[in-house]
Amino acid sequence: MYHSIDRVVDALERQIRKNKTRLEKKLKENAFALTGDNGKVHVNNEEFEEEKDFNVVKTKRFAIKPMDIEEAILQMNLLGHQFFVFSNADTEEVNVVYRRKDGNYGLIEPEF
C-alpha cells in the first residue's frame, strides 16, 4: 500500500512540474496576444470579449481636510478602510495612505 502511494505521489509531482514548465514556456513566448478584431482578446487560443463599459455603482463625495500623515492613518483606521484620501498639510497636495498586506502603511504622492 505504501509503495502504491509513493508511486502516485511521484506521478503527481511529475505532472505538476510538466504543467508548470509548459505554462512558463507559454508565458515567455508571449502567449498573450491582443488583436484589434472586434475588440476580442486571445489568451492561449481562447477568445474573450474586452470589457468596454464600466459600471460605477456608487459615488461618494466628502470634504478633504488638510492633515498630516499620522492623522490620516488614524482616520483610515477609525473608518475601517483600506485606504484614505487626504490633503497633506505639509505639501498641500492630495495624498493617499493605504494599509499594506504586511500590516504596514504606504503613502501615494502625486507627481506632476
Secondary structure, 3 states (H helix, E strand, C coil): CHHHHHHHHHHHHHHHHHHHHHHHHHHHCCCEEECCHHHEEEECCEEEECCCCCCCCCCCCCCCCEECHHHHHHHHHHHCCCEEEEEECCCCCEEEEEECCCCCEEEECCCC
